[in-house]
Amino acid sequence: MNNKTGILLIQLGTPDSPSVKDVRKYLREFLSDPRVIDISAIPRFLLVNLIIAPFRAPKSAKIYEKLWTGNGSPLLFYSESVKEKLQSELGDDFKVELAMRYQNPSMDSVLEKMRKKNYKKMIIFPLFPQYASASSGSAMDKALEIISKWWVVPEVKTISEFWDDEGFLNAFYERGKKYNLNEYDHVLFSYHGLPERQINKVHPEKNCTTCDCSQNFKLDYKYCYKAGCYQTTRLLAEKLNIPSEKYTVCFQSRLDEKWLRPFTDKTIIELAKKGIKKILVFSPAFVADCLETTIEIEDEYQKLFEEHGGEKVQLVESLNDSELWINALKKIVLQNL
């Protein structure tokens, strides 16, 4: 039995390249996950394979081409850098691995490598600050499904969310304080959207549209993505001394009108029409810059803001592989031994 502790960091995933073929392959795997599109199997199969993947892939491939760098996908590049830096910080008693929930490096291949090491203890660590079934839940579900088939199942610890970790909050605080908040008319905290029905499944006795998590956080809201987003915002706003009237929580990347509100794109239009000229945007659902931050916020929302009279949408960079973020990860791992 290997006395080292195996650490599996999990990110969402990225196409292998910005080609239409690779983007289509990525979309098919991602959207076929029943935790992502939570409808019955046959309608989901038809929707993904006959409508979304064939028609969305060419458009998405063009967007990924804008995102791609000389190092490839930023999400993969920064995640690999985090793995190496965290390994250096944790030392020889640990072995840190990285897998993507969708595409490469695949969870199957990485966990097979970990199986052969025969670790006594493993930590499954999805890198999503706020729990959602479609992100953290799916990553842990897949990892545990694979591990459950091993002949020797080690002691396994899962980290389902960490938005309230002081190190995580301080790392985002350091990112934000580089900017003079007095130069901006308004601050947005933009989170990835989810269908309201997925939030309602977390607390079926409360309806997402009528609960008060946008104003108060209670223990029974734990694992509610919406509640986690609002509480993350309150904690960061307090650290940054941003008064409540100067910031808005909103949700981006929606597919239809039944997703979490308010929508970021509509909020940006409304602010521009009110005469707001400069907006600072945090995106604390992402720990690495990716399509949703670099392209959607920094590029697409900038154009949208200008079209309606605004001037500047300034994205606060994500944590990427910053020193404070690595230190925060190290402390979270050690606290979960």
N, C-alpha and C positions, 0 to 999 in steps of 0.2 A: 504494500500500500504506500502510495506516494504521500509524504507528509506535507508537501507544498499545498497551498490553497489555490485552486484554479479560479480565475476571475474571467467571466464572459461578459464583455461589453457588447451591447446590441444597439445598432442604429436601424433606421427604417429601411434604407436601401437606395439604390441608384442604378440607372441603366449602365451597362458595360461601356457604352459609347453613346453619342448623340444621334446615331443613325436611326432611321425609322424602324428598322428591323429590331434593334436592341431596345428601343423605347417601347415598341409594341409588346415585346416579350416581358419587359418589366411591368407594364400596365396590366397585362393578363394575370401575372402572378399576384401582384398587389391587390387588384380589384376582385380577384376570385376568392379572397379570404372572406369567410362568412362573418368575421368580426368587423370587417371594413364595410362591405355591402351586406347588411344583415337582413336579407330576404331569402326566401326558399331557394334551394339549389338550382332548379331548372330555370326559373326566371333570371337568376343571377348569371348563370352560364350564358343564356341568350343575350342578356344585356351587355355583358362584358365582351363576348366573342363576336357578336354580330353588329353591335352598335358602337360601344365606347372604344375598344382597342383598334378596330379598323379605321374609324374616322378621326379619333382624337390623336392617334400616334403621329401622323405627319405634322400636325400643328405643334404638338408637344416637342417633337424632335427639333424644330426650329428654335424653340425656347431653350432647350438644353444646349444647343449650339452656342447661344449667347452666354450661357452659364459656364461652359467648359473652359478650362484653363490649360496651360502647358503641363500641369500636374494632374490633369483629368478632372473628375468630379470633385468640387470643394468638400462636399460632405464626406466622401471617402478619404480624401487627402487629410483633412483635419482629424478625422476619426482614427486613422492610422497613426498620426502624430501623437494623439492623445494616448493611444495604446502604448507606444514606445516610451513616452515621458512618464506615464503612470507606472510602467514596469520599472523604470529607473528609480522612481521614488519609493516604491514598495520593497524593492530588493529581492533577494534570492529565495525568500520564504513563499513567494507568490509567483504565479505564471499568468500573465494577462493575455487574453485573446480577444479578437474582435470579429464579430459576425454581423451580417446584414439580415434583417428579417426577410427581405426579398432580394434576390439576385446574389451578387458575390462581394466578399467571401460568404459562401452559403452557410447557414446554420448546420446543415447536415455534415458538411466537410469539416468545419471547425470543431463541432462537438465529437465527431469521430476521432479527430486528433486528440481531443481531451480525454476521450474514453480510453485510449491506448496508454495515457499517462497514469490512469488509475488513481486519481486524486482522492484523498480521504474526505476533503471538503471542497465544495464549489459555491461560488456566488454568482447568481444570474442578475445582471445589472443592465436593464434597458435604459438608454440615455434620454428618457422623456420625463421632464420635471413633474408634470401633472398627469396623474393616472387617467387613461382612457382605454376602454376595451379594445379599440381599434389600433392602439399603439402598444403601450405597456402590456396590456392583457394578451394581445396576440403574440407578442414576443415571448412572454413567459409560457404561454400555452404551448407554443411550438417547441421551445427548449425542453420543457418538462415532458412533453409527449415523446421526444427523442430519447431523453435520459431514462424514462420509465421502461424502455425496451432493453436497457443494458442488463447484463447478467449481474453485475455488481453496481448497485445504485448508491452513490455516495451521499453524505449529508449535504443537502442543498438549501441555500438561503436565497430568497428572492428579494430584490429591492423594487418595490412597485411605484414609488414616487418619492420626490425629494425637494419639492418646491419650497418647503419650509426650512430647509437646511441653511444654516447661517453662512456657511462657506459659499454655497451657490448664490445666495442673495448678495453677499459682499462682492463676488466676482462680477455680477451684473451691475452692482452699484459703481464699481471702479470703471466699468465701460461707460456708464452714463455720465459720470462726473467729469469726463473729458470735455463735455459740451457745456457751454454756458447757457443754463436753462432760461436766463433772462432774455436771451436772444430769440427765443421761440414763443410764438403766441399760444401754442397748445401742444400737449404731449399725448400721443396715442400709445396704448399698450395693446398690441395686436396679436391675437392668438389664432392658431389654426382652428377652423370651424369644425363642428360635428352636427349631425342631424339631432334635433331635439329629442327624437324618440330614443336615441341611444343614451342620452342623459337620463331620461325618465326611467330607463331600466335599472339605473343605479339605485334610485329611491322611488319605487313604484307608488308609494303612498303620497308622494308629493309631485306636483306637476312642475316641469321646468319653467314654464311661463309665469307661474304664480309664486314660486318660492322666493325667499328673501336673501339668497346667498350673495346677491350683488351688494347688499348692505351689511350683512353680518355673516360670520363664519361660525358654525357649530360643529361639534364632534360628529354628529350623525350625517354631516355633509362630506365626511372623509370618502375619498375615491370618486367624488362627483367632480368631473372635469371642469364644469362651469364654476363651481364653488372654489376649486383650486386656483383657477385663473384669476378670479376676483381677489382672493386672499393674497396671491403672489403680488398682484398689483398694489394692494394696500401696503404690504410690507416694503416693497421697493419705493413706493411714493413717499412713505414715511422716512426712509433712509435718505432719500434725495431731497426732502423738504418740498415736495410738489403738492400744493393745496388741491383739494378734491375738485374744485371748480376749474382747474387748469388741465385736468387729464380726463381721458375717456378710455374705457375698456371696450374693445371691439373684436370681431372675429372675421378672418379672411378665408379665402379659398373655398367658398361655398359652391355647392352644385345646384341647389334649388332654394326656394324661399322658406323651406321648413327647417333650415339650419339655425344655429345659435345667432341671436341678434344682440346688439346692432352689428350690421355688416361694415367691415372696414372701408370698402370702396364707397359705399353710400355716405358713411360718416365723413370721409375726406371731401366729397362733393359738397355736403352740407356746410362744413367748416369753410371751404373756399367761398361759397355763396354768402357767408356771414362776414367776409372780409378778412378772414385769417390768412396770413401770408407765409408764415414759416411754421412747420410742424416737425417735431422730433418724435421718432417712432422706435419704441422698444418691442422686441418680439421674444418674450421669455418662455415660449413653448419650445424654442429651438436652441440647442446648445452649440450648434455649428451652422455657419452660413450655408444656405442652400437655395434651391429654386424659389421657395416662398419668401425668403428675405432679399437676396441679391437681385432677383428678377421682379418678383411680384411687388414688393414694397419699393425698392430703390429705383426701379425702372418704370413699371406699369403705373404705379400709384403716383409717381412724380409727373408723368404725362397727364394722368387724369386730373391731378390737382391744378396743373397749369391751364388745362382746358377750361376750368371753371373759375379762374381768376387768382389762384394761389401761385406762390413762387417756389418754395423749397420744401421738399420732403426729405428729411435727413434721417437715415437709418442708423441706429446705434448698433455697431457690430456685435455679432454673437460672441460667445465665450471662446469658441474655436479651440486652440491649444494653449491658451494663456496660462501663465504660472499660477494665478489664483485659482483657476478652474481645476488644474491638476492637483493642487493642494486640497481643494474641496473634495475631489473624488477620492483622494487618498484617505481623508478623514472619514468619509462615508463608508468606505470599504472596511476600515479598521473598526468602526463602530458596529458593523454588522457581522463581525466574526463570532 
